[in-house]
Amino acid sequence: MNRYARQMILPEIGATGQARLTDAHVLVVGAGALGVPVLQYLTGAGVGRITLVDPDVIEVTNLHRQPLYAENQQGQHKAVAARIAMQRLNSQVTVTPVLDWLTPANAPELVANADLVLDCADSYAASYTLSDACLAAGKPLISASALGLEGYVGGYCGGAPSLRAVFPDPTEGGATCATAGVLGPVVGMLGAMQARMALGVLLGLEPSPLGLFIRMDAAMRISQFRFDKAPEAPGPRFIARGDLRGGDLVIDLRDAAEAPVTATPDALRLPGYGATGPLPEPGGRAVIACRSGLRAWRAANHLSERWPGEIALLALQGEDR
C-alpha cells in the first residue's frame, strides 16, 4: 500500500496534492523544539526536499522538549542528527543540513531556493530577517514562538502582510526559554500547527493559512484572527557584517563581561545608548549591535526620537560561542 494512502484519500490532497508535496522544497530554520515536530510531520507527509539551517549542538537541557534526540547524542549537531532521523522515517525525503546561523547575509539565497520557509528559530533577529527576505522574494513564511505555557503561530508574506505588519516592534519582555522556561508539549503543539499551516500552503488549501494568526494562551485557549489587510510597518532592518560601511557609527550595547571584543574595532561600547549618546555625521548611519538584536531594536527606537537618519541593527548571536 502507498505510504501516503491515509492522507491521499483526503479530497483536499489526492494524487495531485501528493505530487505537489513531493516536488516541494521547504526551508526550515531551527532544529530545536519547534523544528522537531515540523521536521517529523513534513517528512512523514512526503515533502520532497528540506533544507535545515541550525549550527547548534544537542544539550541535555534540550531533551525535555526536543524528543527527537537522545542522551547519547549530546554534543552532536542537531541538524545532522535530525537528517539521520528523517532518513529513517522516510527515505524518499532529502534533508540537507546547513550548519550555520541564519543571517541577513545568507537569508536571501536560502529563501530564494525554497518554495516555503518555516521559522522555527524562536529568535528576534532570525524572525525579522526571514520575514524581510520572504517579503522581498514573495515567498510564504510560517513563523512561531513559544514561551512558558503559551505561544503563537502565523502565516506571513507570499501575498500576505509580513511579520512587521503584526509585530511592528518585538515584544517588551525579552525573556527566553533559558530565563523563563517552556513546557515541552506547548512547543510541540505550536510546531505541529506550523506543519499543518505549511502543508496547507503547499497544497493551496482555502482559506489560506497566509494572513492567519493563531494564539494559544496558558489555559490552552485558542484564539485567532486574520490580518490580510494589515499595513506594512517601517522599522530598523538587520544587516550582516559585510553590509557595514566605512562611515557607520557602530554602537555595541554589550559590556566587556558579555563580549570582551567589540563588534568592530572602532565600535563604541555604550550599553545605555539610545536616548542619549553620540549621533552619526549628517547623511551617515547608526549601526547598533547586541547579541540577539532585541536591545539594539529598543535602542534604535529611542535614537529615532532624536535623530531622523538611517538606523540598522546587528545581531551577534553565535559569535560569542
N, C-alpha and C positions, 0 to 999 in steps of 0.2 A: 504494500500500500504506500502511496505517496506520503512522505513525512509531513507534508503540509495539508493533508486532506481535511483536518478538522477546521482549518481556517479558510481553505479554498471553497468549502461548502457554503460559506457565507456569501450572500448575493453581492455584498459590497466588495468582495475580493475576486473569487473565481480564478480561472486560469490567467485572465488578462491582468488582474491585480497582482497575482503572484509573480508574473513576468516583470512587472514594474519594480517589485521589491528586489528581484534577482539582479536587475540592471542598475539598481541604485548604488550610489556612493555617498556614505554618510561620514561626516567629521564629528568625532566625539572628543571633547576637550575635558579631560579629567577621568581618571580610572579609580576614583575613590568611592565614597558612599552613594552618591548619585549615579556615578558611572557604572557601578556594578550591576544594578538591575537593568539599566539601559542596555548595556552590552549583552546581557543574558537574553533579554526579550527580543532585541533586534536580531541577534544571531539566531535565536530559535525560530524567528519568523522568516528567516532566509534572506535578509538584506545582503546583497552580494558582496559589497566592499565596505569596510570600516577602517578609517584612519583614526588611530587613537593617540592623542597627544598628552603625555604626562611623564615628567622626569623623576617623579618621586619614588621612594622605595617603601616596601611593606614594613610597618612597625607594629608591635604588639598592641598598641593603643588603637590601631585601626580596626582590629578584628571584630569588635562588638557590632560594628555597623557595616563592615565590608566582608561578608561571609564567603565571598569567592576565594579568599586567600586563607592560608593555613599557617599555624605556628612555625612550622619548619621552613617557611618561605621568607622569614624575616630577613631584611637586607636585599632581597631581590627587587628588581624594578617592577612596579605594578603593571605597567603596560606590557612588558614581556610575559609576566605570569598570566595576565588576562588573555593575551593572544593564545597561549598554550591551552588554557581552559576553554576558550571559544572553539579552538580546533577540535577538542574532544567533544564539545557539544554539537558542532555542525561543521564537518569538514568541507562543506560546499561554500562556506563564507570565508573571505580573505580579510584578515585583520592585520593591519600594518602599524606597528608601534613607532611613535616618534618620541624619543627621549629628550624632550626639550620643553621649556616653558613657552606658553603662548604669549607672544609679544606683538606690538604694532609692526615689528619688522617681518615676522613670518606669517602673521594672520592673513594678509591679502592673498597670498599664494595658496595657503591651505584652504581658505574659504572658496577661492575660485575653482579649485579642483573638485569640490563636493557639490552634491545636489541639495543637501540639507545639513545644518550644523546643530549640534547639541552642546550646550554649555553646561557641563557638569563639574566645573572647577570650583564653584562657590567662592569666587574671587572678584572683588570690585573691578580691578584692572582688566581681568580676562573677560568679564561680562560686557563691559562697555567697549572694550577693544573689539570683541566679536560682533557686537551689535553695530558698531560703526562700519566694520568691514562688510557685514552682511547687507546692511542698508545700501552701501555703495555698489555692491555686486548684485543686488537684487535676489539674494539667497535667503531662504527661510531659516529662522533661528528659534529653537526651543530652549529656554533658559529656566533654571530652577534654583532655589535657595532654601536652605533649612537651618534652623537653629532651635535648640531646646526641644519643645514639643510641637512646633508649628513650622510652616513654610509656605511657599507658593511656587507656581509654575506658570509660564506664559509663552505664547507663540507670537514672535515678532518678525518684522521685515518680510521679504518675499512678497511685497504688495501690501503688507500691514505696517502700521507705525513701528518704530524701533523701541528699544528698551528705554531710551531717553524720553520718549513721549509719556511713558507711565511713571518712570522714576527720573525726573529732571536732575535730582541730586541723590547720592547714596543715602541710605538710612542713617539716622543720627547715632544709633547705639554704638556701632563699631565693634561689637562683641563677635567672637568667633567660636567655632566648636571647641577649640582648645581652652578658651577662657570661660565660656558659658555652658558648654556641654551640648549634647544632642542625643536623642533616643534613636537607636538603630532602625526600628520599624518605621519611624516617621520619615527618615530619609529614603528608605526602601519604597514607601508608598509614593513619595514625590517622584522618585526615579521611574517607577512604573508608570506614573502619569505622563512623564516626559516621553517614554517609549510609546505609549498609546497615542499621544499627540503627534509624534514623529511618523508613526505608521499612517495616521490619518492624513498627514500632509503628503506623504509619498503615494498614497492610494487616491488622493484627490477627493476625500470624503467631504460631504457637506452636512452641517455648516463647518466651515474651515476652522481648524484649531488656531490658525493665524488670526491675531486680533482678539484672542480669548485669554483672560487672566483668571486663574483658579487659586484660591487661598484656603488652606486648612489651618484652623486655629488649635489652641491647646486642648480644647474639649472635643476635638475631631469633627467639628462642624465645617462643612464645605460650603464656600460661597464663591460666586464667580460673576464676572461682568465682561462685556465686550468693549474694546477701545478702538474700533475700526476707524473712527474719525478723529482720534486724538492728534493734536498738532505736534510736530516735532519741536523739541526744546533745544535751545542753544546751550553751550556749556564747554568747559575746557576739555580738550582731547588728550589722550595718552599718546606719547611719542616713544620711539625707540632711541637708543643711544646714537645710532647712526644718523638720526634726524637733528641732532644738536648743531647749532650754528655758532660761528665764531663770536658773534656779538651777544649771545644769550647771557642773561643774568641768571645763573643757576643757584638755587637755594636748596640746601639739604636740610630737611627737618629732623634728621636723625642725630642724636647726640653721639659723643665719642664712644660711650659704652655700647650703644647699639651697633654702631658702624665705625670702626677705627679709621677707615679710609673714606673720604668724601666721594660723592657721586662723580665728580670730575676734579681734576687738580686745582682748578680755580673756583670751585663752588664755595659759597659762603655757608657756614654751618650756623643756622639760625632756627632752632626748634620752635620758637614762638612767632615765626614770621607770618605776615598776612595783614592784620590791621595796622601794624607798624613795620618799619624796616625800609631798606633802600628800594628805589624804583629803577626799572630799566631806563636806558637812554631813550629819548624820543625816537619812535619808529622801531624800537627794539622789542625783545620778547623776554618774558619771565618764564623760567622752567623750574617748577617746584617738585622736589623729589622726596619720596619716603619709601618705606618697604612695600606696603600694599596699595598705595595710591589714595587711601581714604583721607589721611591727614593732609596730603597735598591738595586734594579737592577742596577741603574745608578752608585751607589757607588761601586757595585761589578765589574762593567766594569772598573772603574778607578783602583780598587785594583788589578785586574788581570794583569794590565800592569806592576806591580812591585812585584807581588807575584804569583807563579805558582800553589799554593796548592788549596785545595778544598774550595769552597765558597758556602754557602747556604743562602736562603732568608727566612725571617719570616714575614708574613703579619699579622697585629694585628687588622684588621678591625672588628668592633663589640665589642672589648674588652674595648673600651672607652665609651660605651653606658650605 
